[in-house]
Amino acid sequence: MKKATIQLETLTCPSCMTKIEAALKGLEGVNKDTLSVSFNTSKAKVDYDDSKVAIEDITKRITDLGYEVKKPR
């Protein structure tokens, strides 16, 4: 399992946080139990199996929803 913290640039409300969380939970390889999206910090913390999903797939899912992200750490 790999871990990433993704800075969300355009997170403007709690419902945005819920929308992103639901979209990421739909990706195979993302650990749904540890996934955390915080409105207060504008960060998503994601544990994922890189043999099933790439970090680029995760960030693309977020940008496809219309949100901007900084490069994940």
ABEGO torsion letter per residue (X at the ends): XBBBBBBBAABABAAAAAAAAAAAAABBGBBAAABBBBAAAGBBBBBBBAAABBAAAAAAAAAAAGBBBBBBX
